[in-house]
């Protein structure tokens, strides 16, 4: 089975997103669950490291009133991994209020941490859901993003 880190993360997300009544599983339980689901040790390790990076980054970024007035300039390595469609979609999410500038930075960091050579808008949608779900008080933004992810009539953003 050829799986990537995002496949593992999506499996975890879909499995545990509605399990609010249950206590959060520890890494040993997650590792066992993922192995039973057929994921390889390498992908499991990388996915758990990715999740650790998600929580680590949240304490590092601070949002100030002036943060929202800046322009995000992508460096060369980011531009190689995130094509113009991806960058445009991230900007769109920020403009419609789903992402704040610090959340955008977490998103970009986590997208690049996927180590996937071809990041697309569908992957971005799922990672945005994971970023928003991991942060308290983001229920409205999460619901709006969920509508974008599951909207079958989704058209290109211009």
RARAUR-V996437 format. One record per residue. N is the residue number from 1. RES is the residue in one letter. PHI is phi in radians with two decimals (NA if undefined). D_FIRST is the distance of its C-alpha to the first C-alpha in Angstrom with 2 decimals. Layout:
# RARAUR-V996437
n: (N;N)
res: (RES;RES)
phi: (PHI;PHI)
d_first: (D_FIRST;D_FIRST)
This chain:
# RARAUR-V996437
n: (1;2;3;4;5;6;7;8;9;10;11;12;13;14;15;16;17;18;19;20;21;22;23;24;25;26;27;28;29;30;31;32;33;34;35;36;37;38;39;40;41;42;43;44;45;46;47;48;49;50;51;52;53;54;55;56;57;58;59;60;61;62;63;64;65;66;67;68;69;70;71;72;73;74;75;76;77;78;79;80;81;82;83;84;85;86;87;88;89;90;91;92;93;94;95;96;97;98;99;100;101;102;103;104;105;106;107;108;109;110;111;112;113;114;115;116;117;118;119;120;121;122;123;124;125;126;127;128;129;130;131;132;133;134;135;136;137;138;139;140;141;142;143;144;145;146;147;148;149;150;151;152;153;154;155;156;157;158)
res: (X;X;X;X;X;X;X;X;X;X;X;X;X;X;X;X;X;X;X;X;X;X;X;X;X;X;X;X;X;X;X;X;X;X;X;X;X;X;X;X;X;X;X;X;X;X;X;X;X;X;X;X;X;X;X;X;X;X;X;X;X;X;X;X;X;X;X;X;X;X;X;X;X;X;X;X;X;X;X;X;X;X;X;X;X;X;X;X;X;X;X;X;X;X;X;X;X;X;X;X;X;X;X;X;X;X;X;X;X;X;X;X;X;X;X;X;X;X;X;X;X;X;X;X;X;X;X;X;X;X;X;X;X;X;X;X;X;X;X;X;X;X;X;X;X;X;X;X;X;X;X;X;X;X;X;X;X;X)
phi: (NA;-1.70;-2.05;-2.02;-1.03;-1.11;-1.05;-1.13;-1.11;-1.14;-1.06;-1.06;-1.06;-1.18;-1.33;-1.89;-1.12;-1.72;-1.66;-1.13;-1.27;-1.54;-1.15;-1.16;-1.24;-1.48;-1.10;-1.12;-1.12;-1.09;-1.05;-1.12;-1.07;-1.17;-1.14;-1.11;-1.38;1.75;-1.44;-1.37;-1.00;-1.09;-1.17;-1.09;-1.05;-1.14;-1.17;-1.17;-1.10;-1.05;-1.12;-1.06;-1.12;-1.10;-1.29;-1.10;-1.22;-1.20;-1.38;-1.40;-1.67;-2.09;-1.83;-2.00;-0.99;-1.38;-1.04;-1.28;-1.74;-1.55;-2.00;-1.48;-1.85;-1.51;-1.42;-1.03;-1.18;-1.19;-1.19;-1.19;-1.56;-2.00;-1.20;-1.08;-1.13;-1.15;-1.10;-1.11;-1.16;-1.08;-1.09;-1.01;-1.08;-1.25;-1.14;-1.57;1.51;-1.36;-1.99;-1.58;-0.96;-1.13;-1.15;-1.04;-1.16;-1.10;-1.01;-1.08;-1.05;-1.25;-1.12;-1.17;-1.26;-1.15;1.06;-1.55;-1.24;-2.23;-1.49;-2.24;-1.10;-1.08;-1.13;-1.04;-0.98;-1.19;-1.19;-1.05;-1.00;-1.15;-1.10;-1.15;-1.10;-1.35;-1.98;-1.17;1.38;-1.91;-1.06;-1.16;-1.08;-1.09;-1.09;-1.13;-1.20;-1.05;-1.07;-1.16;-1.18;-1.71;-1.37;-1.22;-1.61;-1.01;-1.98;-1.13;-1.56;-1.89)
d_first: (0.00;3.81;6.10;9.75;12.68;14.06;11.25;11.91;15.58;15.75;14.35;17.02;19.58;19.32;19.38;22.30;24.31;26.47;26.74;29.88;31.86;29.58;29.83;27.25;24.71;24.85;22.09;21.78;21.30;18.75;16.79;17.01;16.10;12.91;11.93;12.94;10.84;7.63;7.56;8.15;11.88;12.24;10.98;13.04;15.97;15.99;15.91;18.70;20.60;20.37;21.89;24.54;25.41;25.88;28.46;30.05;30.81;32.58;35.50;36.02;36.75;40.12;41.24;44.91;46.96;47.02;43.23;42.93;45.39;43.49;41.47;37.98;37.86;34.44;34.38;33.07;29.68;29.16;30.35;27.91;24.90;26.55;28.13;31.34;29.67;27.73;30.90;32.94;30.77;31.02;34.77;35.00;33.42;35.95;38.82;38.27;38.16;34.59;34.07;36.75;36.99;35.61;32.65;32.10;32.03;29.49;27.34;27.64;26.93;23.75;22.57;23.20;21.49;18.13;18.20;16.87;18.95;19.37;20.53;21.81;24.04;21.43;19.70;23.23;24.05;21.35;22.27;25.92;25.36;23.91;26.84;29.39;28.07;28.38;32.04;34.89;37.17;34.77;34.57;36.30;34.26;31.05;32.33;33.27;29.89;28.21;30.49;29.31;25.59;26.13;28.95;27.93;30.99;30.00;31.77;31.87;33.84;36.88)
